[in-house]
């Protein structure tokens, strides 16, 4: 059985989710009703299997994958046959222990992602190097409500994840970098849930190769520390730029890479 839950039932699924080794703030933000999405489970009050799908498409199945409840069969039909998901594509996190019930096919693309955690000593060492070599053209811009329209116009990151510009301003821990007084790069949390922040970073094309993303990440980590939030980094293993940026800002790999499936409509 695969039941679509109402928001008042999300709490029981969150209890199933919160202690998983691979905790993704984008998934948790749906369960905590901080961001939009849908939640399915095998039982409303005492779920043992669940599937959460963020409105942007990031999703995760978790629970007892061996339980013969018919849930996985229904979920596979939902994803591969009915394709009822709202986003243009589903991006399915598939780390152990739940793993994935899917396999790579014509309509399902398999890739690898790597989770990183922050090593505080490495961060501080890299921070000193970064600050010693910063150009006078580079500045950290303190974001206010007056900047939100221009940020969305430049980077298109607010409405992608957050319900409102005000929620972005309050919870995204953003660091905006200017280059010669022009908006150039931003690092922010795509979701913040239960004290963890999911890092996203963007640099406008005309300002790439200037090291601005590194300064944006450094400022973002400092904002997270001030807010008592733990930053998490997660990216495709073939994204050499993101992998290198994580290392350059003090992040270290957490476990081995894990499977990640993309399903198009």
Kinemage of the C-alpha trace (Angstrom):
@kinemage 1
@onewidth
@group {chain A} dominant
@subgroup {mainchain}
@vectorlist {calphas} color= white
{ca unk a 1} P 0.000 0.000 0.000
{ca unk a 2} L 1.257 3.497 -0.873
{ca unk a 3} L -0.634 6.319 0.794
{ca unk a 4} L -0.190 10.017 0.098
{ca unk a 5} L -0.034 11.686 3.482
{ca unk a 6} L -1.482 14.959 4.662
{ca unk a 7} L 0.819 17.414 6.385
{ca unk a 8} L -0.504 16.526 9.814
{ca unk a 9} L 0.847 12.992 9.277
{ca unk a 10} L 4.371 14.008 8.271
{ca unk a 11} L 5.638 13.811 11.853
{ca unk a 12} L 5.495 10.021 11.979
{ca unk a 13} L 7.590 9.791 8.792
{ca unk a 14} L 10.080 12.300 10.165
{ca unk a 15} L 10.598 10.045 13.186
{ca unk a 16} L 11.542 7.298 10.729
{ca unk a 17} L 13.853 9.629 8.825
{ca unk a 18} L 15.672 11.828 11.315
{ca unk a 19} L 18.209 9.273 12.565
{ca unk a 20} L 19.297 7.986 9.153
{ca unk a 21} L 23.008 8.168 8.453
{ca unk a 22} L 22.268 10.026 5.230
{ca unk a 23} L 20.068 12.933 6.259
{ca unk a 24} L 19.311 15.393 3.462
{ca unk a 25} L 17.944 18.811 4.511
{ca unk a 26} L 15.968 19.086 1.268
{ca unk a 27} L 14.067 15.930 2.201
{ca unk a 28} L 13.749 16.874 5.861
{ca unk a 29} L 12.474 20.351 4.959
{ca unk a 30} L 9.412 18.752 3.339
{ca unk a 31} L 8.744 16.560 6.361
{ca unk a 32} L 9.079 19.574 8.671
{ca unk a 33} L 6.731 21.555 6.385
{ca unk a 34} L 9.418 24.159 5.732
{ca unk a 35} L 9.387 23.626 1.953
{ca unk a 36} L 6.908 22.149 -0.499
{ca unk a 37} L 6.710 18.550 -1.637
{ca unk a 38} L 4.776 15.298 -1.268
{ca unk a 39} L 5.109 12.397 1.160
{ca unk a 40} L 4.004 8.787 0.677
{ca unk a 41} L 4.137 5.960 3.221
{ca unk a 42} L 2.866 2.453 3.804
{ca unk a 43} L 0.945 3.548 6.914
{ca unk a 44} L -0.298 6.918 8.171
{ca unk a 45} L 0.534 6.523 11.864
{ca unk a 46} L 3.206 3.830 12.016
{ca unk a 47} L 5.104 3.912 8.714
{ca unk a 48} L 7.915 1.468 7.995
{ca unk a 49} L 8.507 2.588 4.394
{ca unk a 50} L 8.306 6.113 2.998
{ca unk a 51} L 9.068 8.195 -0.057
{ca unk a 52} L 9.549 11.975 0.108
{ca unk a 53} L 9.708 14.178 -2.968
{ca unk a 54} L 10.694 17.844 -2.818
{ca unk a 55} L 8.851 20.161 -5.214
{ca unk a 56} L 12.127 20.699 -7.114
{ca unk a 57} L 12.435 16.940 -7.623
{ca unk a 58} L 14.998 15.809 -5.049
{ca unk a 59} L 13.622 12.696 -3.386
{ca unk a 60} L 14.448 9.710 -1.207
{ca unk a 61} L 12.997 6.321 -0.357
{ca unk a 62} L 13.787 5.020 3.133
{ca unk a 63} L 12.652 2.400 5.573
{ca unk a 64} L 12.537 -1.371 5.503
{ca unk a 65} L 13.054 -2.161 1.821
{ca unk a 66} L 12.641 -5.891 2.482
{ca unk a 67} L 9.143 -5.643 3.900
{ca unk a 68} L 6.646 -7.226 1.415
{ca unk a 69} L 3.999 -4.499 1.626
{ca unk a 70} L 3.645 -3.716 -2.070
{ca unk a 71} L 4.947 -0.185 -1.407
{ca unk a 72} L 7.997 -0.477 -3.653
{ca unk a 73} L 5.959 -1.892 -6.519
{ca unk a 74} L 3.530 1.037 -6.269
{ca unk a 75} L 6.418 3.510 -6.043
{ca unk a 76} L 8.105 2.048 -9.107
{ca unk a 77} L 4.857 2.412 -11.041
{ca unk a 78} L 4.479 6.019 -9.828
{ca unk a 79} L 7.980 6.912 -11.009
{ca unk a 80} L 8.369 4.892 -14.199
{ca unk a 81} L 4.883 4.305 -15.615
{ca unk a 82} L 2.413 6.847 -14.270
{ca unk a 83} L 5.093 9.588 -13.882
{ca unk a 84} L 2.867 11.574 -11.567
{ca unk a 85} L 5.663 13.726 -10.176
{ca unk a 86} L 5.238 17.473 -10.547
{ca unk a 87} L 8.828 18.434 -11.352
{ca unk a 88} L 10.376 17.951 -14.778
{ca unk a 89} L 12.586 15.229 -13.330
{ca unk a 90} L 12.962 13.251 -10.121
{ca unk a 91} L 16.411 13.245 -8.547
{ca unk a 92} L 16.512 10.211 -6.264
{ca unk a 93} L 19.079 9.963 -3.454
{ca unk a 94} L 19.904 6.261 -3.060
{ca unk a 95} L 22.528 5.747 -0.340
{ca unk a 96} L 22.694 2.666 1.859
{ca unk a 97} L 21.117 1.174 3.866
{ca unk a 98} L 17.867 1.714 1.961
{ca unk a 99} L 19.671 1.812 -1.368
{ca unk a 100} L 17.609 1.835 -4.519
{ca unk a 101} L 14.967 -0.448 -5.949
{ca unk a 102} L 15.714 0.968 -9.421
{ca unk a 103} L 18.267 0.069 -12.065
{ca unk a 104} L 19.678 2.089 -14.933
{ca unk a 105} L 17.431 1.900 -17.993
{ca unk a 106} L 16.607 4.016 -21.025
{ca unk a 107} L 14.486 6.299 -18.830
{ca unk a 108} L 16.563 6.146 -15.647
{ca unk a 109} L 20.059 7.633 -15.504
{ca unk a 110} L 22.486 6.389 -12.843
{ca unk a 111} L 25.235 8.645 -11.505
{ca unk a 112} L 27.331 9.004 -8.358
{ca unk a 113} L 27.280 11.664 -5.687
{ca unk a 114} L 29.572 12.354 -2.764
{ca unk a 115} L 28.605 13.665 0.659
{ca unk a 116} L 31.125 15.916 2.458
{ca unk a 117} L 31.333 17.072 6.061
{ca unk a 118} L 33.242 20.121 7.257
{ca unk a 119} L 36.621 19.601 8.913
{ca unk a 120} L 36.937 22.644 11.141
{ca unk a 121} L 40.737 22.637 11.304
{ca unk a 122} L 41.015 22.433 7.520
{ca unk a 123} L 38.421 25.149 7.145
{ca unk a 124} L 40.390 27.516 9.362
{ca unk a 125} L 43.642 26.768 7.543
{ca unk a 126} L 42.011 27.338 4.142
{ca unk a 127} L 40.285 30.473 5.448
{ca unk a 128} L 43.632 32.039 6.340
{ca unk a 129} L 44.969 31.306 2.868
{ca unk a 130} L 41.832 32.699 1.250
{ca unk a 131} L 41.876 35.937 3.225
{ca unk a 132} L 45.609 36.460 2.640
{ca unk a 133} L 45.065 36.419 -1.118
{ca unk a 134} L 41.794 38.293 -1.444
{ca unk a 135} L 41.644 41.024 -4.081
{ca unk a 136} L 40.486 44.549 -3.288
{ca unk a 137} L 37.849 44.060 -6.023
{ca unk a 138} L 36.132 41.331 -3.969
{ca unk a 139} L 33.728 42.213 -1.189
{ca unk a 140} L 31.170 40.397 0.955
{ca unk a 141} L 27.792 42.087 0.654
{ca unk a 142} L 25.477 41.993 3.653
{ca unk a 143} L 22.084 40.943 2.282
{ca unk a 144} L 18.948 42.869 3.193
{ca unk a 145} L 15.359 42.671 2.070
{ca unk a 146} L 16.093 45.336 -0.523
{ca unk a 147} L 18.476 42.946 -2.310
{ca unk a 148} L 16.092 40.011 -2.741
{ca unk a 149} L 14.590 41.018 -6.082
{ca unk a 150} L 18.046 41.629 -7.580
{ca unk a 151} L 19.360 38.340 -6.170
{ca unk a 152} L 16.521 36.380 -7.751
{ca unk a 153} L 16.931 38.244 -11.024
{ca unk a 154} L 20.665 37.475 -11.080
{ca unk a 155} L 20.840 33.928 -9.708
{ca unk a 156} L 17.273 32.449 -9.793
{ca unk a 157} L 17.849 30.637 -6.490
{ca unk a 158} L 15.160 31.938 -4.151
{ca unk a 159} L 11.977 30.643 -5.769
{ca unk a 160} L 13.637 27.373 -6.767
{ca unk a 161} L 13.548 26.108 -3.186
{ca unk a 162} L 12.094 28.613 -0.723
{ca unk a 163} L 8.432 29.442 -0.260
{ca unk a 164} L 9.077 33.167 -0.008
{ca unk a 165} L 11.913 35.699 -0.232
{ca unk a 166} L 11.422 36.330 3.480
{ca unk a 167} L 12.050 32.652 4.275
{ca unk a 168} L 15.204 32.751 2.141
{ca unk a 169} L 16.442 35.856 3.953
{ca unk a 170} L 15.757 34.344 7.375
{ca unk a 171} L 16.998 30.768 6.918
{ca unk a 172} L 19.351 30.471 3.935
{ca unk a 173} L 22.451 31.816 5.762
{ca unk a 174} L 23.449 33.386 2.461
{ca unk a 175} L 26.768 34.980 1.601
{ca unk a 176} L 26.746 37.277 -1.438
{ca unk a 177} L 30.027 38.284 -3.084
{ca unk a 178} L 30.446 41.367 -5.239
{ca unk a 179} L 33.187 41.971 -7.775
{ca unk a 180} L 33.873 45.629 -8.459
{ca unk a 181} L 30.558 46.403 -6.762
{ca unk a 182} L 28.516 44.041 -8.972
{ca unk a 183} L 26.714 40.921 -7.736
{ca unk a 184} L 28.949 38.031 -8.785
{ca unk a 185} L 28.623 34.907 -6.611
{ca unk a 186} L 26.396 33.545 -3.881
{ca unk a 187} L 26.483 30.628 -1.471
{ca unk a 188} L 23.293 29.809 0.371
{ca unk a 189} L 21.338 26.942 1.863
{ca unk a 190} L 18.906 25.281 -0.509
{ca unk a 191} L 17.250 23.968 2.665
{ca unk a 192} L 17.888 24.247 6.382
{ca unk a 193} L 16.371 21.574 8.601
{ca unk a 194} L 17.001 20.312 12.120
{ca unk a 195} L 20.248 22.265 12.419
{ca unk a 196} L 21.715 21.206 9.046
{ca unk a 197} L 22.093 23.302 5.906
{ca unk a 198} L 22.329 22.005 2.337
{ca unk a 199} L 24.951 24.046 0.477
{ca unk a 200} L 24.342 25.479 -2.959
{ca unk a 201} L 26.740 27.890 -4.651
{ca unk a 202} L 26.468 29.845 -7.881
{ca unk a 203} L 28.776 32.209 -9.759
{ca unk a 204} L 27.582 34.286 -12.683
{ca unk a 205} L 29.319 33.204 -15.924
{ca unk a 206} L 31.195 36.462 -16.461
{ca unk a 207} L 32.814 36.207 -13.004
{ca unk a 208} L 34.007 32.598 -13.051
{ca unk a 209} L 37.683 31.603 -12.628
{ca unk a 210} L 38.229 34.482 -10.181
{ca unk a 211} L 37.985 32.421 -6.972
{ca unk a 212} L 34.744 34.100 -5.933
{ca unk a 213} L 32.903 30.877 -5.085
{ca unk a 214} L 35.551 30.064 -2.507
{ca unk a 215} L 34.953 33.370 -0.735
{ca unk a 216} L 31.190 32.849 -0.928
{ca unk a 217} L 31.457 29.386 0.663
{ca unk a 218} L 33.749 30.695 3.395
{ca unk a 219} L 31.287 33.446 4.279
{ca unk a 220} L 28.391 30.995 4.187
{ca unk a 221} L 30.156 28.641 6.618
{ca unk a 222} L 30.785 31.565 8.966
{ca unk a 223} L 27.087 32.490 8.783
{ca unk a 224} L 26.162 28.891 9.583
{ca unk a 225} L 28.479 28.863 12.601
{ca unk a 226} L 26.907 32.084 13.874
{ca unk a 227} L 23.436 30.537 13.489
{ca unk a 228} L 24.423 27.228 15.122
{ca unk a 229} L 23.851 25.354 11.855
{ca unk a 230} L 26.010 22.551 10.398
{ca unk a 231} L 26.751 22.934 6.660
{ca unk a 232} L 26.596 19.833 4.438
{ca unk a 233} L 28.064 19.526 0.950
{ca unk a 234} L 26.791 17.063 -1.629
{ca unk a 235} L 27.657 16.924 -5.335
{ca unk a 236} L 28.147 14.702 -8.380
{ca unk a 237} L 31.533 13.003 -8.407
{ca unk a 238} L 32.054 14.048 -12.033
{ca unk a 239} L 31.563 17.719 -11.106
{ca unk a 240} L 35.265 18.411 -10.813
{ca unk a 241} L 34.751 22.074 -9.944
{ca unk a 242} L 32.426 21.336 -7.026
{ca unk a 243} L 34.616 18.493 -5.745
{ca unk a 244} L 37.682 20.761 -5.833
{ca unk a 245} L 35.822 23.669 -4.214
{ca unk a 246} L 34.662 21.434 -1.364
{ca unk a 247} L 38.265 20.384 -0.676
{ca unk a 248} L 39.520 23.966 -0.982
{ca unk a 249} L 37.121 25.176 1.692
{ca unk a 250} L 37.778 22.456 4.280
{ca unk a 251} L 35.197 19.799 3.445
{ca unk a 252} L 36.196 16.125 3.525
{ca unk a 253} L 34.413 13.086 2.033
{ca unk a 254} L 31.905 11.285 4.215
{ca unk a 255} L 31.843 7.581 3.357
{ca unk a 256} L 32.080 6.361 -0.215
{ca unk a 257} L 30.121 7.873 -3.119
{ca unk a 258} L 26.529 6.700 -3.386
{ca unk a 259} L 24.108 5.995 -6.234
{ca unk a 260} L 21.875 8.743 -7.527
{ca unk a 261} L 19.103 8.206 -10.073
{ca unk a 262} L 17.534 10.777 -12.394
{ca unk a 263} L 14.112 10.030 -13.884
{ca unk a 264} L 12.716 12.289 -16.604
{ca unk a 265} L 9.036 12.763 -17.325
